[in-house]
Amino acid sequence: MTVVRTFPGRGVAVAARPGRNWAADVAVFVGAAVLLWLVVRVGRGTAVPWTVPSAPSSVSTDPANLPYYAARSLLRMFAALGLSLVFTFFYATAAARSRRAEKVLIPLLDFLQSVPVLGFLAITITGFIALFPGSLLGLECASIFAIFTSQAWNMTFAFYQSLITQPRDLDEASRLLRLSRWQRFWRVDLPSGVIPLVWNGMMSFGGGWFFLTASEALSVNNHRFALPGIGAYVAAASDQGNLVRVLLAIVTMIVVIIGVNALFWRPLTAWSERFRIEESEAIEAPRSVTLDVLRRSRVPGIVARPLGRLVYPVDRATAIFGMTGGPLKASTVRRRIGDAVFVLALAIVLGYGALRVVEYIAGSVGFAEVGHAALLGLATFARVVVVVVASTLIWVPIGVWIGLNPKVTRFAQPVVQVLASFPANFLFPVFTALLLATGISINWGGTLLMALGTQWYILFNVIAGATSIPTELRDAASSLRLPTVLKWRTLILPGIFGSYVTGGITAAGGAWNASIVAEVVQYHGTTLSAVGLGSYITHATAVGDAPRLLIGVIAMSFYVVTMNIVLWQRLYRLSERRFSLS
C-alpha cells in the first residue's frame, strides 16, 4: 500500500508501508475458524467413556487413521506447551528475583529435569485416572503431563538465564520508573527474554515429540494403555514388525512438523526479532508469510482492542504486590536471621524426606540395590559425556555460522527446526532392525540413539546466542578486521557462552532422560537392552517395581544434580559475572 501526502508549499511526499486488506482479513478469519473447529472436533475424543479393565493395549495401524492420530498428538503437544510456558514464567521469575528461593528452586529444577518421564508417569497416571473416573480424560491428562515434563525444564532454564544476565540499565530503569512487579515482568523481563524463550520453546517442542511414544503407549504397573496418537501408532507398528507403516508414520510426522514450523514457529521467530536489544538494525531480518498476513489483517487488532483496555486496571490492581526489587541496602542482622530460619526449615524438610526414603528402601530391597544402580549409572554417565562432548564439537561451530549469517539463517532455520522437531525415536525401529542385522551391540548403538534426541539442545541455544550478539559489536569486529581466532575469543565465545551453558545443562539432562528409551528398544517381539541406568528404570516401571524405580530415579537425580553443581552451575555464575551485557 502506498500512502501519498500533500503538504501546501512543500510538494508531495510518498511513503510505502504494509497495507491492510480484505484478503488478509478473510484469510485470518477463515484460518481461526478452521483452527477452532479442528480443536473442538478433535477434543471431543478426549472425554469419551473409558475404564481400566477395557483399556486397549494398542491402537489400530490402519494408515487411514494417521491424520486423526496426528491431530490428537498435536493437540496434546500444544496443551503441554501452554502449561510449560505458564510454569516457566512463574518458576524462572521466582528463582531469578528471590535470593533464598533461588537456593532451592534451581537445585530442584536440576532434580526435576533428571527424573525420567516414566518416573513421573508411574506416580501420576493412577492419580489422573482416579481424578476423572470412567473417562478417557484422566489418561489424556497423564499423557499431557508426561509431555509437559519433557518440555518445561529447558524453557525454564533458558528464561532464568536471560533474567540473571539482563542488562543492568534495564533493572535501573525499572526501579527509577517505579514499575510494579507485574509491570516489570511484562514490559522488561519478558521482552528481554523472548528470543531465547522462543528458540528453546521450539527445542522443547521437539523434545516433546521425542517422548510422544512413551507418553501415548504406556506400560505402568503391569498395565498397558494406548491413546489414539501417532506415537502409539508407531509403537503398535513396531510391535508388528511392519516397517512400511512405520515409514508412513514418519512421512506424516514430517508433514506435521513442516506445517507447525510454517504456521507457528517461523512467525514466532520473525516476530521475536522486534525485541532484540541493540542500537543498530540487523542487515536482514527473518521473514514469515504467515506473520505478514497477520500484520496486514485488522482481525488481530479488533480482538486485542478490548484486551488492551484491561491493561490499566490490571496494572493498578497488581500494585499491591509491591514495586520492582527490594531495597538496595538491607539490614545485615535481619538478613542473617532470615537466612538462618530458611536454612533450618529447609534442613528439617530434607531430613524428614531422606529419613522416610531410607526407611522405605531398607524395608524393601535393601541398600545393596543402591550400589547396583549407582554402578549402572556410571555406564549411562559415560554415554552422556560422549553425547555432550561430541555435540559441542560438532554443533557449536555450525550454530555460530547459522546465527551470525542472516542469509544462512533464512534457509537453514526451517531445516534445523524440522530436524530438531522430528522425534528420533520414530527411527528406533529402523535402527533396531539394523542392529539386529549387523550384530552391533545396543551398548554402543544406545549412545547414538541418545544423541539423536539431545544434540539439538546445544545447537538451538548456540543459534539463539549468536543471533543475540548485538549487530554493532559484529560491525566493530568486522571494521577492526579481527583474525578468526581473536574474533572467536573476544566476541563469539563470550557472546554465546551463557546460551551454550543453558544448552549444555539441558542437553546433559535430556541425555539422561533419553536413556530410558534409548537403552531399551523393541522391534517385532525382540527387545534389546543396554547396560545402564535407563534400562534399569524402564524395566522397573514396566513391571511395577516401585522400590527399584525409586532407587533408579534417585540415582539418576544424584548424577545429574552432582554434575550440575560441579560443572554447570559454576559456568552459569561465570556467564553471569563476566559475559552478561551489563
C-alpha positions in Angstrom: 0.0 0.0 0.0 1.3 3.4 -0.9 0.5 6.5 1.1 0.6 9.9 -0.7 0.5 13.0 1.4 0.4 16.6 0.0 1.9 19.4 2.1 1.0 23.0 0.9 4.1 24.8 -0.4 6.3 21.7 0.1 5.1 19.3 -2.6 4.1 15.7 -2.3 5.6 13.0 0.0 5.3 9.4 -0.9 5.8 6.7 1.6 5.3 2.9 1.3 4.0 0.9 4.2 2.4 -2.5 4.6 -1.3 -2.1 3.8 -4.3 -3.8 5.5 -6.6 -5.5 3.0 -9.7 -7.6 3.0 -7.9 -10.7 1.6 -5.7 -10.8 4.8 -8.8 -10.3 7.0 -10.6 -13.2 5.2 -7.6 -15.4 5.4 -7.1 -14.8 9.2 -10.8 -15.2 10.0 -11.2 -18.4 8.0 -7.9 -19.8 9.5 -9.1 -19.0 13.0 -12.5 -20.6 12.4 -11.0 -23.7 10.9 -8.5 -24.0 13.8 -11.3 -23.6 16.4 -13.4 -26.2 14.6 -10.5 -28.7 14.5 -9.7 -28.2 18.2 -13.4 -28.8 19.1 -13.7 -31.7 16.8 -10.5 -33.5 17.9 -11.0 -32.5 21.5 -14.3 -34.4 21.7 -12.4 -37.7 21.7 -10.6 -36.9 24.9 -13.7 -37.2 27.1 -15.2 -40.5 25.9 -16.2 -43.2 28.4 -13.3 -45.4 29.4 -12.4 -47.9 32.2 -9.1 -49.5 33.1 -10.2 -53.2 32.5 -11.4 -52.4 29.0 -8.4 -50.2 28.1 -6.9 -51.1 24.8 -3.2 -52.0 24.9 -2.6 -50.8 21.3 -4.2 -48.7 18.5 -5.1 -49.6 15.0 -2.3 -49.4 12.5 -4.7 -48.6 9.6 -3.0 -45.8 7.6 -6.3 -44.1 7.2 -6.2 -43.2 10.9 -2.9 -41.3 10.7 -4.4 -37.8 10.1 -6.7 -38.1 13.1 -3.9 -39.6 15.3 -1.6 -36.8 14.2 -4.2 -34.2 15.2 -4.7 -35.8 18.6 -0.9 -35.8 19.2 -0.6 -32.2 18.1 -3.4 -31.2 20.5 -1.6 -32.8 23.4 1.7 -31.2 22.4 0.3 -27.6 22.4 -1.6 -28.2 25.6 1.7 -29.3 27.2 3.5 -26.3 25.7 0.9 -23.9 27.2 1.4 -25.5 30.6 5.2 -25.3 30.2 5.0 -21.6 29.3 3.0 -20.7 32.4 5.3 -22.8 34.6 8.3 -21.1 33.1 7.0 -17.6 33.8 6.3 -18.3 37.5 9.2 -20.6 38.3 12.1 -18.8 36.5 10.9 -15.4 37.7 10.8 -16.6 41.3 14.3 -18.2 41.0 15.8 -15.1 39.4 14.2 -12.5 41.7 14.5 -14.1 45.1 17.9 -15.0 46.6 16.5 -17.5 49.0 14.1 -19.1 46.5 17.0 -19.5 44.0 18.9 -21.6 46.5 16.0 -24.1 46.5 14.4 -23.7 43.1 17.4 -24.2 40.8 18.7 -27.4 42.5 15.1 -28.6 42.5 14.9 -27.8 38.8 18.1 -29.9 38.3 16.4 -32.7 40.1 13.1 -32.4 38.2 14.8 -32.5 34.8 16.8 -35.6 35.9 13.6 -37.5 36.8 12.7 -39.6 33.7 9.4 -39.3 32.0 8.5 -42.8 33.1 9.2 -41.9 36.7 6.5 -39.1 36.5 4.1 -41.4 34.7 4.4 -44.1 37.4 3.5 -41.6 40.0 0.8 -39.5 38.2 -1.1 -41.9 36.0 -3.0 -43.5 38.8 -3.9 -40.1 40.3 -5.1 -38.7 37.0 -7.3 -41.8 36.3 -8.8 -41.5 39.7 -9.4 -37.8 39.2 -11.6 -38.5 36.1 -13.2 -41.9 36.8 -14.9 -43.5 33.8 -13.4 -41.0 31.3 -10.5 -41.0 28.9 -9.7 -37.5 30.1 -7.7 -38.9 33.0 -5.3 -40.8 30.7 -5.2 -37.7 28.4 -4.1 -35.6 31.4 -1.5 -38.1 32.3 -0.1 -38.1 28.8 -0.1 -34.3 28.6 1.7 -34.1 31.9 4.3 -36.5 30.7 4.9 -34.3 27.6 5.0 -31.3 29.9 7.8 -32.9 31.9 9.8 -33.2 28.7 9.3 -29.6 27.7 9.2 -27.3 30.8 12.7 -27.6 32.2 14.6 -26.4 29.1 12.3 -23.4 28.7 12.6 -22.6 32.4 16.4 -22.7 32.4 16.6 -20.5 29.3 14.3 -17.8 30.7 16.1 -17.9 34.1 19.4 -17.4 32.3 18.0 -14.4 30.4 16.8 -12.9 33.6 20.0 -13.2 35.6 22.1 -11.9 32.6 19.7 -9.0 31.9 21.5 -5.7 31.2 21.8 -3.6 34.4 20.5 -0.5 32.8 17.1 -2.2 32.3 17.0 -3.0 36.1 17.9 0.6 37.0 15.3 2.0 34.6 12.6 -0.3 36.2 13.5 1.0 39.6 13.5 4.6 38.6 10.2 4.3 36.8 8.7 2.6 39.9 7.3 -0.3 37.9 5.3 -2.8 39.9 6.4 -6.4 39.7 3.7 -7.2 37.2 4.7 -4.2 35.0 8.4 -5.2 35.3 7.6 -8.7 34.1 5.5 -7.8 31.1 7.4 -4.7 30.0 11.0 -5.6 30.8 11.6 -9.2 31.8 9.6 -10.9 29.1 10.6 -8.8 26.2 14.3 -9.1 27.1 13.9 -12.9 27.2 11.7 -13.5 24.2 14.4 -14.6 21.8 15.9 -17.4 23.9 12.5 -18.4 25.1 11.2 -18.8 21.5 14.2 -20.8 20.4 14.1 -23.0 23.5 10.4 -23.4 23.2 11.0 -24.7 19.7 13.5 -27.1 21.1 11.3 -28.2 23.9 8.5 -28.9 21.4 10.9 -31.2 19.6 11.7 -32.8 23.0 8.0 -33.5 23.5 7.8 -35.3 20.1 10.8 -37.4 21.3 8.8 -38.7 24.3 5.5 -39.0 22.4 5.7 -42.8 22.1 6.4 -43.2 25.8 3.5 -40.9 26.7 0.9 -42.4 24.4 1.8 -46.1 24.6 2.1 -46.6 28.4 3.3 -49.6 30.3 2.9 -49.0 34.0 2.5 -51.4 36.9 1.9 -54.3 34.5 -0.8 -52.5 32.7 -0.6 -51.3 29.1 -2.5 -48.3 28.0 -2.7 -46.8 24.5 -4.1 -43.4 23.5 -5.0 -42.5 19.9 -2.0 -40.8 18.6 0.9 -41.0 16.2 3.3 -42.1 18.9 1.1 -45.1 19.9 0.7 -45.9 16.2 4.5 -46.2 15.7 4.7 -48.4 18.8 2.0 -50.7 17.5 3.5 -50.9 14.0 6.9 -51.6 15.5 5.5 -54.4 17.6 4.0 -55.9 14.4 7.3 -55.5 12.6 5.7 -53.5 9.9 8.4 -51.1 8.7 6.2 -49.8 5.8 3.6 -48.4 8.3 6.4 -47.0 10.5 7.7 -45.2 7.4 4.2 -43.9 6.7 4.0 -42.5 10.2 7.4 -40.9 9.7 6.2 -39.2 6.5 3.1 -38.0 8.3 5.3 -36.6 11.1 7.4 -34.7 8.6 4.3 -33.1 7.1 3.0 -32.1 10.5 6.4 -30.7 11.6 6.7 -28.6 8.4 3.2 -27.3 8.9 3.8 -26.4 12.5 7.1 -24.7 11.6 5.5 -22.6 8.8 2.3 -21.6 10.7 3.6 -21.3 14.2 7.4 -21.3 14.9 8.5 -19.4 11.8 6.1 -16.5 12.6 7.2 -16.5 16.2 10.9 -16.3 15.4 10.4 -13.5 12.9 8.2 -11.6 15.5 10.7 -12.1 18.3 13.3 -10.0 16.4 11.5 -6.9 17.4 12.7 -7.5 21.0 16.4 -7.5 20.1 18.4 -5.2 22.4 20.7 -3.2 20.2 21.0 0.3 18.6 21.6 -0.7 15.0 19.2 -2.7 12.9 20.0 -6.2 11.6 21.1 -6.5 8.0 18.4 -9.0 7.1 15.6 -9.8 9.5 13.8 -13.1 9.3 10.6 -13.1 7.3 7.3 -15.1 7.6 4.4 -15.1 5.2 2.1 -16.0 8.0 3.3 -13.1 10.1 3.0 -10.7 7.1 -0.7 -11.8 6.6 -1.4 -11.3 10.3 0.1 -7.8 10.2 -1.9 -6.8 7.2 -5.2 -8.1 8.8 -7.4 -6.0 11.1 -8.7 -9.1 12.9 -5.9 -9.3 15.5 -6.3 -5.6 16.3 -10.1 -6.0 16.7 -9.6 -8.9 19.0 -6.8 -7.3 21.0 -8.5 -3.9 21.5 -10.9 -5.0 24.3 -8.0 -6.8 26.0 -5.8 -3.7 25.8 -8.4 -1.7 27.8 -7.8 -4.1 30.7 -4.1 -3.2 31.0 -4.5 -0.1 33.2 -7.0 -1.7 35.7 -4.7 -4.8 35.9 -1.6 -2.6 36.5 -3.4 -0.8 39.3 -4.7 -4.0 40.9 -1.2 -5.6 40.9 0.4 -2.6 42.6 -0.4 -4.4 45.9 2.3 -6.9 45.2 4.9 -4.1 45.5 7.4 -2.3 43.4 10.3 -3.7 41.4 13.0 -5.3 43.6 13.7 -4.7 47.2 15.8 -2.0 49.0 19.3 -1.7 47.7 20.7 -1.9 51.2 19.1 -4.4 53.6 19.7 -4.8 57.3 22.6 -7.3 57.8 21.1 -8.6 61.1 17.7 -9.1 59.6 19.2 -10.9 56.5 21.2 -13.3 58.7 18.2 -14.1 60.8 16.1 -14.8 57.8 18.8 -16.9 56.2 19.1 -19.0 59.4 15.4 -19.6 59.6 15.3 -20.5 56.0 18.2 -23.0 56.2 16.7 -24.6 59.4 13.3 -25.1 57.7 14.9 -26.5 54.6 17.1 -28.9 56.6 14.0 -30.2 58.5 12.1 -30.8 55.3 15.0 -32.5 53.6 16.0 -34.5 56.6 12.5 -35.8 57.1 12.2 -36.8 53.4 15.5 -38.5 53.4 14.6 -40.5 56.6 11.4 -41.8 55.0 13.2 -42.8 51.8 15.9 -44.6 53.8 13.3 -46.5 55.8 11.4 -47.5 52.7 14.4 -48.8 50.9 15.7 -50.6 54.0 12.3 -52.4 54.4 12.0 -53.4 50.7 15.0 -54.3 48.6 17.9 -53.2 50.8 20.8 -50.9 50.2 22.8 -53.3 48.1 20.4 -52.4 45.3 21.5 -48.8 45.6 25.1 -49.7 44.9 24.0 -51.8 41.9 22.0 -48.8 40.5 25.0 -46.5 41.1 27.3 -48.8 39.0 24.8 -48.9 36.2 24.7 -45.1 36.4 28.4 -45.0 35.6 27.7 -46.7 32.2 24.9 -44.2 31.4 27.1 -41.3 32.6 29.8 -42.3 30.1 27.3 -42.2 27.3 26.0 -38.8 28.4 29.6 -37.4 28.5 30.3 -38.7 25.0 27.0 -37.2 23.7 27.6 -33.8 25.2 31.3 -33.5 24.1 30.5 -34.7 20.6 27.5 -32.4 20.3 29.6 -29.5 21.5 32.4 -30.1 19.0 30.0 -30.6 16.1 27.2 -28.1 16.6 28.8 -25.1 18.3 30.7 -24.0 15.0 27.6 -24.8 12.9 25.3 -22.9 15.3 27.5 -19.8 15.2 27.7 -20.0 11.4 23.9 -20.1 11.2 23.3 -17.5 13.9 25.8 -14.9 12.5 24.7 -15.1 8.9 21.2 -13.8 8.2 21.1 -15.3 4.7 22.2 -18.7 6.0 19.6 -18.4 8.8 16.8 -17.8 6.3 17.2 -21.2 4.6 18.9 -23.2 7.5 16.4 -22.4 10.2 13.5 -24.3 8.7 15.7 -27.3 8.1 17.1 -27.2 11.6 13.6 -26.8 13.1 12.4 -29.9 11.1 15.4 -32.0 12.1 15.2 -31.0 15.8 11.4 -31.4 16.0 11.4 -34.8 14.4 11.1 -37.5 17.0 14.2 -39.5 16.6 12.7 -42.5 18.5 10.4 -42.9 15.5 13.6 -44.1 13.8 14.3 -46.6 16.6 12.5 -49.5 14.9 14.7 -49.0 11.8 17.9 -48.7 13.9 16.8 -51.8 15.9 16.4 -53.8 12.7 19.8 -52.5 11.6 21.4 -53.5 14.9 19.9 -57.0 14.7 21.0 -57.4 11.1 24.6 -56.2 11.7 25.1 -57.6 15.2 26.2 -54.2 16.7 25.7 -54.1 20.4 23.0 -51.8 21.8 25.6 -50.7 24.4 27.3 -48.8 21.6 24.2 -48.1 19.5 22.4 -46.6 22.5 24.8 -43.7 22.6 23.9 -42.8 19.0 20.2 -43.1 19.8 20.6 -40.8 22.8 22.5 -38.2 20.7 19.7 -38.2 18.1 17.3 -36.7 20.5 19.5 -34.4 22.7 22.1 -32.8 20.4 19.7 -30.2 19.2 19.6 -28.5 22.7 23.1 -27.3 22.1 22.6 -26.3 18.5 19.4 -24.3 19.2 20.9 -22.4 22.2 24.0 -21.6 20.3 22.0 -20.2 17.4 19.9 -18.1 19.8 23.1 -16.9 21.5 24.7 -16.0 18.2 21.7 -14.1 16.9 21.5 -12.2 20.1 25.0 -10.8 19.7 24.4 -7.0 19.1 24.9 -6.0 15.5 27.1 -3.1 16.5 29.6 -5.5 18.1 29.7 -7.6 14.9 30.2 -4.5 12.8 33.0 -3.4 15.1 34.8 -6.7 14.8 34.4 -6.5 11.0 35.7 -3.0 10.9 38.8 -3.9 13.0 39.4 -6.9 10.7 39.9 -9.2 13.7 41.6 -12.5 12.9 39.4 -15.5 13.2 40.9 -16.8 16.4 40.8 -13.4 18.1 37.2 -12.9 16.9 36.2 -16.2 18.5 38.0 -15.4 21.7 36.8 -11.8 22.2 33.4 -11.7 20.6 31.8 -15.1 19.6 32.6 -17.3 22.6 31.8 -14.6 25.2 28.6 -13.8 23.3 27.3 -17.3 23.1 28.7 -18.5 26.5 25.5 -18.1 28.5 23.4 -19.7 25.9 25.8 -22.6 25.5 25.7 -23.3 29.2 21.9 -23.4 29.0 22.1 -25.7 26.1 24.7 -27.9 27.8 22.8 -28.3 31.0 19.6 -29.2 29.2 21.4 -31.5 26.7 23.0 -33.4 29.6 19.7 -33.7 31.5 17.9 -34.6 28.2 20.5 -37.3 27.5 19.9 -38.9 30.9 16.2 -38.8 30.3 16.6 -40.1 26.8 18.4 -43.1 28.1 15.1 -44.6 29.3 14.0 -45.0 25.7 17.5 -45.4 24.0 18.8 -48.2 26.3 15.8 -50.4 25.7 14.5 -50.8 22.2 11.9 -53.2 20.7 11.2 -54.5 17.3 8.9 -57.3 16.2 8.9 -59.1 19.5 12.7 -58.7 20.0 13.9 -56.5 22.9 17.5 -55.1 23.1 18.7 -53.8 26.5 21.9 -51.9 27.1 23.7 -52.0 30.4 22.8 -48.7 32.1 20.5 -46.8 34.5 18.0 -46.0 31.8 17.2 -49.7 31.1 17.1 -50.3 34.8 14.4 -47.7 35.3 12.5 -48.9 32.2 12.3 -52.5 33.4 11.3 -51.4 36.9 8.5 -49.2 35.5 7.2 -51.9 33.2 6.8 -54.5 36.0 5.6 -52.0 38.6 8.7 -52.5 40.9 8.2 -49.3 42.9 11.3 -49.7 45.2 13.7 -50.2 42.3 12.0 -47.4 40.3 12.6 -45.1 43.3 16.2 -46.1 43.6 16.8 -45.6 39.9 15.2 -42.1 39.9 17.3 -41.2 43.0 20.5 -42.5 41.4 19.8 -40.6 38.1 19.0 -37.5 40.0 22.2 -37.8 42.0 24.3 -38.0 38.9 22.5 -35.1 37.2 22.5 -32.8 40.2 26.1 -33.5 41.1 27.2 -32.8 37.5 25.2 -29.5 37.6 26.8 -28.4 40.9 30.3 -29.4 40.0 30.3 -28.0 36.4 27.2 -26.3 35.0 26.3 -24.0 38.0 29.9 -22.7 38.1 29.7 -22.0 34.4 26.3 -20.2 35.0 27.9 -17.9 37.6 30.9 -17.3 35.2 28.5 -16.3 32.4 26.6 -14.0 34.8 29.7 -12.4 36.2 31.9 -12.0 33.1 29.8 -12.3 29.9 26.5 -10.5 30.5 25.7 -7.2 28.7 25.7 -5.2 31.9 
